[in-house]
């Protein structure tokens, strides 16, 4: 099995852990979690933007709630500041 060295950085410094320098533990799981969390953050922003655009286009909270699979009230509570 070939092991590659990771040469990237992130704020935690854990992104630099590699099987070559730390054979007992690699940070692949950590990096996967960080990437997934970033994807969730991006998706949440995309959703907020889409809801804002829908409201600006005149869509009702009932329509937005239906699209989200929640009640009108739940959608309005979640997306109004």
BALOBA-1460 file (C-alpha; in Angstrom, 3 decimals):
// residues 81
<rec num="1" residu="x" x="0.000" y="0.000" z="0.000"/>
<rec num="2" residu="x" x="1.331" y="3.427" z="-0.961"/>
<rec num="3" residu="x" x="1.029" y="6.260" z="1.546"/>
<rec num="4" residu="x" x="1.240" y="9.843" z="0.404"/>
<rec num="5" residu="x" x="2.379" y="12.839" z="2.352"/>
<rec num="6" residu="x" x="-0.067" y="15.686" z="2.815"/>
<rec num="7" residu="x" x="1.414" y="19.125" z="2.213"/>
<rec num="8" residu="x" x="-1.476" y="21.494" z="2.825"/>
<rec num="9" residu="x" x="-2.219" y="23.709" z="5.768"/>
<rec num="10" residu="x" x="-5.243" y="24.829" z="7.663"/>
<rec num="11" residu="x" x="-5.830" y="26.932" z="10.750"/>
<rec num="12" residu="x" x="-5.625" y="23.930" z="13.072"/>
<rec num="13" residu="x" x="-2.359" y="22.643" z="11.675"/>
<rec num="14" residu="x" x="-3.839" y="19.136" z="11.712"/>
<rec num="15" residu="x" x="-4.134" y="19.205" z="7.951"/>
<rec num="16" residu="x" x="-0.390" y="18.618" z="7.736"/>
<rec num="17" residu="x" x="-0.461" y="15.268" z="9.519"/>
<rec num="18" residu="x" x="0.535" y="12.468" z="7.172"/>
<rec num="19" residu="x" x="1.075" y="8.722" z="7.521"/>
<rec num="20" residu="x" x="4.744" y="9.293" z="6.729"/>
<rec num="21" residu="x" x="5.389" y="11.618" z="9.650"/>
<rec num="22" residu="x" x="2.815" y="10.090" z="12.032"/>
<rec num="23" residu="x" x="2.411" y="6.456" z="11.005"/>
<rec num="24" residu="x" x="0.114" y="5.646" z="13.932"/>
<rec num="25" residu="x" x="-2.508" y="8.184" z="12.973"/>
<rec num="26" residu="x" x="-3.457" y="10.153" z="9.911"/>
<rec num="27" residu="x" x="-5.933" y="13.008" z="9.826"/>
<rec num="28" residu="x" x="-8.002" y="11.782" z="6.885"/>
<rec num="29" residu="x" x="-11.122" y="11.526" z="9.042"/>
<rec num="30" residu="x" x="-10.538" y="14.962" z="10.513"/>
<rec num="31" residu="x" x="-10.060" y="16.482" z="7.065"/>
<rec num="32" residu="x" x="-13.204" y="14.762" z="5.768"/>
<rec num="33" residu="x" x="-15.234" y="16.148" z="8.681"/>
<rec num="34" residu="x" x="-13.849" y="19.660" z="8.123"/>
<rec num="35" residu="x" x="-14.662" y="19.473" z="4.403"/>
<rec num="36" residu="x" x="-18.189" y="18.220" z="5.088"/>
<rec num="37" residu="x" x="-18.754" y="20.966" z="7.669"/>
<rec num="38" residu="x" x="-17.634" y="23.560" z="5.112"/>
<rec num="39" residu="x" x="-20.031" y="22.055" z="2.567"/>
<rec num="40" residu="x" x="-22.883" y="22.340" z="5.088"/>
<rec num="41" residu="x" x="-21.958" y="25.972" z="5.753"/>
<rec num="42" residu="x" x="-21.962" y="26.714" z="2.027"/>
<rec num="43" residu="x" x="-25.272" y="24.898" z="1.517"/>
<rec num="44" residu="x" x="-26.856" y="26.832" z="4.403"/>
<rec num="45" residu="x" x="-25.774" y="30.124" z="2.817"/>
<rec num="46" residu="x" x="-27.102" y="28.982" z="-0.570"/>
<rec num="47" residu="x" x="-30.426" y="28.117" z="1.084"/>
<rec num="48" residu="x" x="-30.648" y="31.502" z="2.836"/>
<rec num="49" residu="x" x="-29.884" y="33.220" z="-0.474"/>
<rec num="50" residu="x" x="-32.539" y="31.165" z="-2.290"/>
<rec num="51" residu="x" x="-35.169" y="31.918" z="0.338"/>
<rec num="52" residu="x" x="-34.334" y="35.621" z="0.238"/>
<rec num="53" residu="x" x="-34.579" y="35.610" z="-3.574"/>
<rec num="54" residu="x" x="-37.898" y="33.767" z="-3.420"/>
<rec num="55" residu="x" x="-39.305" y="36.286" z="-0.965"/>
<rec num="56" residu="x" x="-38.064" y="39.193" z="-3.103"/>
<rec num="57" residu="x" x="-39.775" y="37.562" z="-6.104"/>
<rec num="58" residu="x" x="-43.033" y="37.496" z="-4.143"/>
<rec num="59" residu="x" x="-43.208" y="33.864" z="-3.048"/>
<rec num="60" residu="x" x="-45.215" y="33.326" z="0.111"/>
<rec num="61" residu="x" x="-43.930" y="31.687" z="3.280"/>
<rec num="62" residu="x" x="-46.400" y="28.864" z="2.554"/>
<rec num="63" residu="x" x="-44.685" y="28.135" z="-0.778"/>
<rec num="64" residu="x" x="-41.231" y="28.358" z="0.794"/>
<rec num="65" residu="x" x="-42.320" y="26.114" z="3.662"/>
<rec num="66" residu="x" x="-43.697" y="23.573" z="1.213"/>
<rec num="67" residu="x" x="-40.414" y="23.576" z="-0.731"/>
<rec num="68" residu="x" x="-38.549" y="22.948" z="2.535"/>
<rec num="69" residu="x" x="-40.976" y="20.330" z="3.815"/>
<rec num="70" residu="x" x="-41.910" y="22.450" z="6.847"/>
<rec num="71" residu="x" x="-44.826" y="24.651" z="7.840"/>
<rec num="72" residu="x" x="-45.193" y="28.258" z="6.764"/>
<rec num="73" residu="x" x="-44.541" y="29.317" z="10.334"/>
<rec num="74" residu="x" x="-41.399" y="27.200" z="10.648"/>
<rec num="75" residu="x" x="-39.963" y="28.627" z="7.419"/>
<rec num="76" residu="x" x="-40.742" y="32.181" z="8.457"/>
<rec num="77" residu="x" x="-39.239" y="31.725" z="11.911"/>
<rec num="78" residu="x" x="-36.078" y="30.179" z="10.525"/>
<rec num="79" residu="x" x="-35.429" y="32.763" z="7.840"/>
<rec num="80" residu="x" x="-36.545" y="36.070" z="9.314"/>
<rec num="81" residu="x" x="-34.094" y="38.065" z="11.331"/>
